[in-house]
């Protein structure tokens, strides 16, 4: 059975600080705090990835809608040009 190495803590910094063994209760809080920080870090990375991906998707959809509108306008414009030419020829 493996045992974990002892963990020690100090109350103050300095050359002549007293080093005491860390109590189990403090060790539990310490490990929970470290685990929470690591999980939050990965959560931020995931949220950033999802956010940038959704922004890119929305931008792509917006561009596609604009391209479709431009294609529709080109077709309408060519029909109008043809009508204007025919109308000009009929007036002469």
SULTASUL-V299197 format. One record per pair of residues at least 4 apart in sequence whose C-alpha atoms are under 6 Angstrom apart, sorted by the first residue. I is the first residue (numbers start at 1). GAP is how many residues later the second one is. Records with the same first field share a line. If there is no record, write none. Layout:
I->GAP  GAP
This chain:
7->15
8->12  13  14
9->10  11  13
10->9
47->4
73->4
83->4
